[in-house]
Amino acid sequence: MKRIKKEVNDFINRGMDSNVRIAVTGLSRAGKTAFITSLVNQLLHTATHDNLPLLTAARDKRLIGAKREPQANMMVPRFAYDEAMSQIHATPPQWPLPTRDVSEIRLAFKYKPNKTTKKLLSKTAILNVDIIDYPGEWLLDLPLLDMDFATWSQTQFDALKGQRGDLAKAWLSELEKVDLSAEVNEKLLEKVAHTYTEYLHACKDAGLHWVQPGRFVLPGELAGAPVLQFFPCRAGSESKALKGSNLAMLEARFQEYQQKVVKAFYKHHFATFDRQIVLVDCLQPLNAGDEAFYDMRQALEQIMHSFRYGRSSFLRRLFSPKIDKVLFAATKADHITPDQHPNLVSLLQQMVHPAWQTAAYENIEMSCMSIASIQSTTTGFISSGDKTIPALQGTTLDGEPMTMFPGEVPKKLPNAAYWQNNGFDFTSFRPMPSPNDEPVKHIRLDKALDYLIGDKLK
């Protein structure tokens, strides 16, 4: 009865626009945990602090307050908010540990509606917000549903250029030992799959983002399972896998991964999201070089292919909620001087532009902005010769105070000349100290929040 009651309540809430599920993802090192931690922290302080001036409901004094509620989905781990805040409040402050699996947290907003229909029902209204954290690598797996094993294998071999080709040498050497038509040898397949997984980890460590399958680098509860023990091979689409052969086993595992891992993620998680924010760290790839930068762009294009879900009609919203808003947020805006923030947004817009028109055609609203979830620097000016230039001041991860101008962010996709003369210097800083009874400092987190749920608070 409790389950039926919950489903009925969710049904009513969707119809009344009183429930919204926000999915938060990002490519590696983009700051997902910091974003969710700060978001929850800001909202829990709305009753005592005017810390969200760009959130319309807060600016209009209609947001009464927010509190944590037990999450609806009891099968998903809770987001470790308290643990993250203890790290931020440590001496010295530390960045929260990154999450490696799906997690969730629910907040209830009490607000004064200004929509006539809601006003007629009550002077105050409740909006339940579920915030779901999941790895961006899992989102990169959704295109696998459109491929067979041979097609996927070919895409992986086509990518073995430059740095990837060097990183793949150990795996390619092991791959030569596999006779695809021979009787299945599970021990051999496990060994080669292990070297392929090491190659994917090496790609991530080198600052590359496009890794498939994503669960190989973030396996969660699937660590050691045979479904994660396959790898690309050069059999070709015309090759017929002999029953009981190595090739047949690789194909079977790939298909099982499609059905039981990728489709399960879509069905149980992705298909239930209403709004999506994708966090992107554009600054680290600028430091790492052209190969890392364009690899990130390819990963973003793959992510965009996943959002082929248009705005729902009233009936569809009741029975099959779909994503109708996507926000791409360039993170770590506090690691560059304020005069470079417009360039950072422009650069991100350039990177997602190829897919923007498709999103518009599918009635998906999209936007780009720059944010800093947890501020780690202050800004000012320094003298350089006879000039005064903007600068950042913060404490590095090693505990060294530093004042610097990190350089200019290109407003357009960098050309070859940029990479030859790149003077951009990205330095990682600690979070700024934050008192326990105050919200953490941020940059434009309220603007992101207004975009994601502002319409639900009317």
C-alpha positions as CSV (number, residue, x, y, z in Angstrom):
1,M,0.0,0.0,0.0
2,K,2.8,2.4,0.8
3,R,4.4,1.9,-2.6
4,I,1.0,2.5,-4.3
5,K,0.5,5.6,-2.2
6,K,3.9,6.9,-3.2
7,E,3.3,6.3,-6.9
8,V,-0.1,8.1,-6.7
9,N,1.6,11.1,-4.9
10,D,4.3,11.2,-7.5
11,F,1.6,11.1,-10.3
12,I,-0.2,14.1,-8.7
13,N,3.0,16.0,-8.0
14,R,4.1,15.7,-11.7
15,G,0.7,17.0,-12.8
16,M,1.0,20.0,-10.4
17,D,4.6,20.7,-11.3
18,S,5.5,20.1,-7.7
19,N,8.3,17.6,-8.3
20,V,11.4,18.0,-10.4
21,R,14.3,15.6,-10.9
22,I,17.6,17.4,-11.7
23,A,20.4,15.2,-13.0
24,V,24.0,16.4,-12.4
25,T,26.8,15.0,-14.4
26,G,30.2,16.1,-15.8
27,L,33.3,14.9,-17.4
28,S,36.1,13.8,-15.2
29,R,37.3,16.4,-12.7
30,A,34.6,18.9,-13.5
31,G,33.5,19.3,-9.9
32,K,30.1,17.4,-9.6
33,T,30.5,16.8,-5.9
34,A,31.4,20.4,-5.1
35,F,28.5,21.6,-7.2
36,I,25.8,19.5,-5.4
37,T,27.4,20.1,-2.0
38,S,27.3,23.9,-2.6
39,L,23.8,23.8,-4.1
40,V,22.4,22.0,-1.1
41,N,24.3,24.3,1.3
42,Q,23.0,27.5,-0.4
43,L,19.4,26.3,-0.3
44,L,19.5,25.2,3.3
45,H,20.6,28.8,4.3
46,T,17.9,30.6,2.3
47,A,15.8,31.4,5.4
48,T,18.7,33.2,7.1
49,H,20.9,34.6,4.3
50,D,20.3,36.5,1.1
51,N,22.9,34.5,-0.7
52,L,20.9,33.8,-4.0
53,P,20.1,37.2,-5.5
54,L,19.9,35.7,-9.1
55,L,17.2,33.2,-8.1
56,T,14.0,35.0,-8.9
57,A,11.9,33.5,-6.2
58,A,14.6,34.4,-3.6
59,R,15.0,37.9,-4.9
60,D,11.2,38.5,-4.8
61,K,11.1,37.2,-1.2
62,R,8.8,34.4,-2.2
63,L,11.2,31.6,-1.2
64,I,10.4,30.8,2.4
65,G,13.0,28.1,3.0
66,A,14.3,24.6,2.2
67,K,14.9,21.4,4.1
68,R,16.2,18.0,3.4
69,E,13.7,15.2,3.0
70,P,14.2,11.4,2.8
71,Q,14.8,10.5,-0.8
72,A,12.1,8.7,-2.7
73,N,14.3,6.1,-4.3
74,M,15.5,3.8,-1.5
75,M,17.6,1.7,-3.9
76,V,20.1,4.5,-4.7
77,P,22.8,5.6,-2.2
78,R,22.3,9.0,-0.6
79,F,24.5,11.8,-1.6
80,A,27.2,12.3,1.1
81,Y,26.4,15.9,1.8
82,D,27.5,15.9,5.5
83,E,30.7,14.2,4.7
84,A,31.5,16.7,2.0
85,M,30.7,19.7,4.3
86,S,33.0,18.3,6.9
87,Q,35.8,18.3,4.4
88,I,35.1,21.9,3.4
89,H,35.0,23.0,7.0
90,A,38.2,21.1,7.8
91,T,41.5,22.9,8.8
92,P,42.8,23.5,6.2
93,P,39.7,23.3,3.9
94,Q,39.7,20.3,1.5
95,W,37.8,19.6,-1.7
96,P,35.0,16.9,-1.2
97,L,36.0,13.4,-2.4
98,P,34.6,12.7,-5.9
99,T,31.7,10.2,-6.1
100,R,32.0,7.1,-8.3
101,D,28.4,5.9,-8.6
102,V,24.9,7.2,-8.7
103,S,23.7,9.0,-5.6
104,E,20.7,11.2,-4.7
105,I,19.4,13.8,-2.3
106,R,16.0,15.4,-1.9
107,L,15.1,18.9,-0.9
108,A,11.7,20.4,-0.2
109,F,11.2,24.1,-1.1
110,K,8.4,26.1,0.6
111,Y,7.6,29.2,-1.4
112,K,4.8,31.7,-2.1
113,P,3.4,31.0,-5.6
114,N,2.6,33.9,-8.0
115,K,0.8,31.7,-10.5
116,T,-3.0,32.2,-10.2
117,T,-3.8,28.4,-10.3
118,K,-1.4,27.7,-7.4
119,K,-2.6,30.7,-5.4
120,L,-6.1,29.4,-5.5
121,L,-5.0,26.1,-3.9
122,S,-2.9,27.6,-1.1
123,K,-0.9,30.7,0.0
124,T,2.2,28.5,0.1
125,A,3.4,25.6,-2.1
126,I,6.0,22.9,-1.8
127,L,8.4,21.9,-4.6
128,N,10.3,18.6,-4.1
129,V,13.6,18.7,-5.8
130,D,15.5,15.4,-6.3
131,I,19.2,16.0,-7.2
132,I,20.8,13.0,-8.8
133,D,24.6,12.7,-9.2
134,Y,25.9,10.3,-11.8
135,P,29.3,9.9,-13.7
136,G,29.5,11.6,-17.1
137,E,31.3,8.4,-18.3
138,W,28.0,6.6,-18.1
139,L,26.3,9.2,-20.3
140,L,29.0,8.5,-22.9
141,D,27.8,4.9,-23.1
142,L,24.3,5.7,-24.4
143,P,25.5,5.9,-28.1
144,L,26.5,2.2,-27.7
145,L,22.9,1.3,-28.0
146,D,23.0,2.3,-31.7
147,M,26.1,0.1,-32.5
148,D,26.9,-3.6,-33.0
149,F,30.1,-5.0,-31.7
150,A,32.0,-4.6,-35.0
151,T,30.9,-1.0,-35.4
152,W,32.0,-0.1,-31.8
153,S,35.3,-1.9,-32.3
154,Q,36.0,0.1,-35.4
155,T,35.3,3.5,-33.7
156,Q,37.8,2.5,-31.0
157,F,40.5,1.6,-33.5
158,D,39.8,4.8,-35.5
159,A,40.6,6.8,-32.3
160,L,44.1,5.4,-31.9
161,K,45.9,8.4,-33.1
162,G,48.6,10.5,-31.4
163,Q,48.6,10.1,-27.6
164,R,46.0,7.4,-27.6
165,G,48.1,5.3,-30.0
166,D,51.0,5.5,-27.6
167,L,48.9,4.7,-24.6
168,A,47.3,1.7,-26.3
169,K,50.6,-0.1,-27.1
170,A,50.5,-2.6,-24.2
171,W,46.8,-3.5,-24.9
172,L,47.5,-3.9,-28.7
173,S,50.4,-6.2,-27.9
174,E,48.1,-8.4,-25.8
175,L,45.4,-8.3,-28.4
176,E,47.7,-10.0,-30.9
177,K,47.7,-13.1,-28.8
178,V,43.9,-13.6,-29.2
179,D,42.8,-16.1,-31.9
180,L,39.2,-14.9,-32.4
181,S,38.1,-18.2,-34.0
182,A,39.6,-20.4,-31.3
183,E,37.6,-22.0,-28.5
184,V,36.8,-19.5,-25.8
185,N,39.6,-18.9,-23.3
186,E,38.1,-16.9,-20.5
187,K,41.4,-16.4,-18.7
188,L,43.0,-14.9,-21.8
189,L,39.9,-12.7,-22.4
190,E,40.1,-11.5,-18.8
191,K,43.8,-10.6,-19.2
192,V,43.3,-8.6,-22.4
193,A,40.2,-6.9,-21.0
194,H,42.4,-5.9,-18.0
195,T,45.0,-4.3,-20.3
196,Y,42.2,-2.5,-22.3
197,T,40.8,-1.1,-19.0
198,E,44.3,0.0,-18.0
199,Y,44.5,1.8,-21.4
200,L,41.2,3.6,-20.6
201,H,42.5,4.7,-17.2
202,A,45.7,5.9,-18.8
203,C,43.6,8.0,-21.2
204,K,41.8,9.6,-18.2
205,D,45.0,10.2,-16.4
206,A,46.4,12.0,-19.5
207,G,43.4,14.4,-19.5
208,L,41.4,12.6,-22.2
209,H,37.7,12.3,-21.7
210,W,36.2,10.1,-24.4
211,V,36.4,6.6,-22.8
212,Q,34.1,3.7,-23.7
213,P,32.8,1.7,-22.1
214,G,32.4,4.1,-19.2
215,R,31.8,1.4,-16.6
216,F,35.2,0.0,-17.2
217,V,36.8,3.0,-15.4
218,L,34.0,3.4,-12.9
219,P,32.7,-0.2,-12.4
220,G,30.9,0.3,-9.0
221,E,29.3,-3.0,-8.0
222,L,30.2,-4.6,-11.4
223,A,34.0,-4.7,-10.6
224,G,35.3,-8.1,-11.7
225,A,32.1,-9.2,-13.5
226,P,32.4,-10.8,-16.9
227,V,30.1,-8.2,-18.4
228,L,33.1,-5.8,-18.1
229,Q,35.6,-8.2,-19.7
230,F,35.4,-7.5,-23.4
231,F,37.5,-5.3,-25.7
232,P,37.5,-4.1,-29.3
233,C,38.9,-6.5,-31.9
234,R,39.6,-6.4,-35.7
235,A,37.2,-9.1,-36.8
236,G,35.3,-6.9,-39.2
237,S,31.5,-6.6,-39.6
238,E,31.6,-9.4,-42.2
239,S,33.1,-12.0,-39.8
240,K,30.8,-14.7,-38.6
241,A,31.4,-15.6,-35.0
242,L,31.8,-19.4,-34.5
243,K,29.7,-20.8,-31.6
244,G,31.9,-21.2,-28.5
245,S,34.7,-19.0,-29.9
246,N,36.5,-16.1,-28.4
247,L,34.7,-13.7,-30.8
248,A,31.3,-15.1,-29.9
249,M,32.0,-14.6,-26.3
250,L,33.2,-11.0,-26.8
251,E,30.1,-10.2,-28.9
252,A,27.9,-11.8,-26.2
253,R,29.4,-9.7,-23.4
254,F,29.1,-6.5,-25.5
255,Q,25.4,-7.3,-26.0
256,E,24.9,-8.0,-22.3
257,Y,26.6,-4.7,-21.5
258,Q,24.2,-2.9,-23.9
259,Q,21.1,-4.6,-22.4
260,K,21.9,-5.0,-18.7
261,V,24.1,-2.0,-18.1
262,V,23.4,0.8,-20.6
263,K,19.7,0.2,-21.1
264,A,19.2,-0.3,-17.4
265,F,20.8,3.1,-16.7
266,Y,18.5,4.7,-19.3
267,K,15.4,3.0,-18.0
268,H,16.0,3.4,-14.2
269,H,17.7,6.7,-14.2
270,F,18.1,8.8,-17.4
271,A,14.5,8.4,-18.6
272,T,13.3,9.8,-15.3
273,F,15.2,13.1,-15.3
274,D,13.4,16.4,-16.0
275,R,16.3,18.7,-16.1
276,Q,20.0,18.1,-16.7
277,I,23.2,20.1,-15.9
278,V,26.4,19.1,-17.5
279,L,29.5,20.5,-15.8
280,V,32.5,21.1,-18.0
281,D,36.1,22.0,-16.9
282,C,37.4,23.8,-19.9
283,L,40.6,25.1,-18.1
284,Q,42.5,21.8,-17.5
285,P,42.3,20.8,-21.2
286,L,43.7,24.3,-22.1
287,N,46.6,23.5,-20.0
288,A,47.0,19.9,-21.2
289,G,47.2,20.8,-24.9
290,D,45.3,20.5,-28.2
291,E,44.8,16.8,-28.1
292,A,43.2,16.8,-24.7
293,F,41.1,19.8,-25.6
294,Y,39.6,18.4,-28.8
295,D,39.1,15.0,-27.1
296,M,36.9,16.8,-24.6
297,R,35.0,18.5,-27.4
298,Q,34.3,15.1,-29.0
299,A,33.1,13.8,-25.6
300,L,30.7,16.8,-25.4
301,E,29.3,16.0,-28.8
302,Q,28.7,12.4,-27.8
303,I,26.9,13.7,-24.7
304,M,24.7,15.9,-26.8
305,H,23.6,13.0,-28.9
306,S,22.0,11.6,-25.7
307,F,19.5,14.5,-25.3
308,R,17.1,13.6,-28.1
309,Y,14.1,14.0,-25.8
310,G,11.7,16.9,-26.5
311,R,9.5,18.9,-24.2
312,S,6.7,16.8,-22.9
313,S,3.0,17.6,-23.4
314,F,0.8,17.5,-20.3
315,L,-0.1,13.8,-20.7
316,R,3.5,12.8,-21.5
317,R,4.7,14.7,-18.4
318,L,2.3,12.6,-16.3
319,F,3.2,9.2,-17.8
320,S,6.7,9.6,-19.2
321,P,8.8,12.6,-17.9
322,K,11.6,13.6,-20.3
323,I,14.4,16.1,-20.2
324,D,13.3,19.5,-21.5
325,K,16.1,21.7,-20.2
326,V,19.9,21.2,-20.4
327,L,22.4,23.6,-18.9
328,F,26.1,23.4,-19.8
329,A,28.1,25.0,-17.0
330,A,31.8,25.9,-17.3
331,T,33.1,25.3,-13.8
332,K,36.0,26.8,-11.8
333,A,35.3,30.3,-13.0
334,D,37.1,31.5,-9.9
335,H,40.4,30.1,-11.3
336,I,40.4,32.9,-14.0
337,T,40.0,36.6,-13.5
338,P,36.5,38.1,-13.9
339,D,37.4,39.8,-17.2
340,Q,37.9,36.3,-18.7
341,H,34.4,34.9,-17.7
342,P,32.7,36.0,-20.9
343,N,35.4,34.3,-23.0
344,L,34.9,31.1,-21.0
345,V,31.2,31.1,-21.8
346,S,31.9,31.9,-25.4
347,L,34.4,29.0,-25.6
348,L,31.9,26.6,-24.2
349,Q,29.2,27.7,-26.6
350,Q,31.6,27.1,-29.5
351,M,32.2,23.6,-28.2
352,V,28.6,22.6,-28.0
353,H,27.4,24.6,-31.0
354,P,27.3,21.6,-33.5
355,A,24.6,19.9,-31.4
356,W,22.7,23.1,-30.3
357,Q,20.6,23.2,-33.5
358,T,19.6,19.6,-33.0
359,A,18.6,20.3,-29.4
360,A,16.5,23.3,-30.5
361,Y,14.7,21.1,-33.2
362,E,13.9,18.6,-30.5
363,N,12.4,21.4,-28.3
364,I,15.1,21.1,-25.7
365,E,16.0,24.4,-24.1
366,M,19.7,24.8,-23.7
367,S,22.0,27.4,-22.1
368,C,25.7,27.9,-21.2
369,M,27.1,29.8,-18.3
370,S,30.2,30.0,-16.1
371,I,30.1,29.2,-12.4
372,A,32.2,28.5,-9.4
373,S,30.4,26.1,-7.0
374,I,32.8,26.7,-4.0
375,Q,34.9,29.9,-4.4
376,S,38.6,29.3,-3.8
377,T,40.1,32.7,-4.8
378,T,39.6,36.4,-4.4
379,T,40.2,38.9,-7.2
380,G,42.2,42.1,-7.4
381,F,44.9,43.9,-9.3
382,I,48.7,43.7,-9.4
383,S,51.4,45.9,-11.0
384,S,53.3,44.5,-13.9
385,G,55.9,47.1,-15.1
386,D,53.9,50.3,-15.7
387,K,50.6,48.4,-16.1
388,T,48.0,47.2,-13.7
389,I,46.5,43.8,-14.5
390,P,43.8,41.7,-12.9
391,A,44.9,38.9,-10.6
392,L,43.8,36.0,-8.4
393,Q,44.8,35.4,-4.9
394,G,44.4,32.0,-3.2
395,T,46.1,29.1,-1.5
396,T,47.4,26.2,-3.7
397,L,46.6,22.6,-2.9
398,D,50.1,22.4,-1.4
399,G,49.3,25.2,1.0
400,E,51.3,28.0,-0.7
401,P,49.7,31.4,-0.9
402,M,49.8,32.7,-4.5
403,T,48.8,35.8,-6.4
404,M,48.8,35.4,-10.2
405,F,47.3,36.3,-13.5
406,P,46.6,32.8,-15.1
407,G,46.3,34.2,-18.6
408,E,43.6,34.8,-21.3
409,V,40.9,32.2,-22.2
410,P,40.3,32.1,-25.9
411,K,36.7,33.1,-26.8
412,K,36.8,30.8,-29.9
413,L,38.0,27.3,-30.5
414,P,41.8,27.6,-30.5
415,N,43.8,27.4,-33.7
416,A,47.2,25.9,-34.3
417,A,48.9,29.3,-33.5
418,Y,47.2,29.4,-30.1
419,W,48.7,26.0,-29.1
420,Q,52.2,27.0,-30.2
421,N,52.1,30.2,-28.1
422,N,49.8,29.1,-25.3
423,G,50.6,31.0,-22.1
424,F,47.6,29.9,-20.1
425,D,48.6,28.7,-16.6
426,F,45.9,26.8,-14.7
427,T,46.6,26.4,-11.0
428,S,44.4,24.4,-8.6
429,F,43.5,26.1,-5.3
430,R,42.0,25.1,-2.0
431,P,38.5,26.1,-1.1
432,M,38.3,29.4,0.8
433,P,37.6,28.9,4.6
434,S,33.9,29.0,5.3
435,P,32.3,29.5,8.8
436,N,29.9,26.7,9.8
437,D,26.9,29.0,10.2
438,E,27.3,30.7,6.8
439,P,26.7,29.4,3.2
440,V,29.9,28.7,1.2
441,K,30.9,31.4,-1.2
442,H,30.0,30.8,-4.9
443,I,29.9,32.5,-8.3
444,R,26.6,32.4,-10.2
445,L,25.3,29.2,-8.6
446,D,22.0,31.1,-8.1
447,K,21.8,31.9,-11.8
448,A,22.2,28.2,-12.6
449,L,19.5,27.3,-10.1
450,D,17.1,29.9,-11.6
451,Y,17.6,28.4,-15.0
452,L,17.0,24.9,-13.8
453,I,14.0,25.4,-11.5
454,G,13.0,29.0,-11.6
455,D,9.9,28.2,-13.7
456,K,8.8,25.6,-11.1
457,L,8.8,28.3,-8.3
458,K,6.2,30.5,-10.0
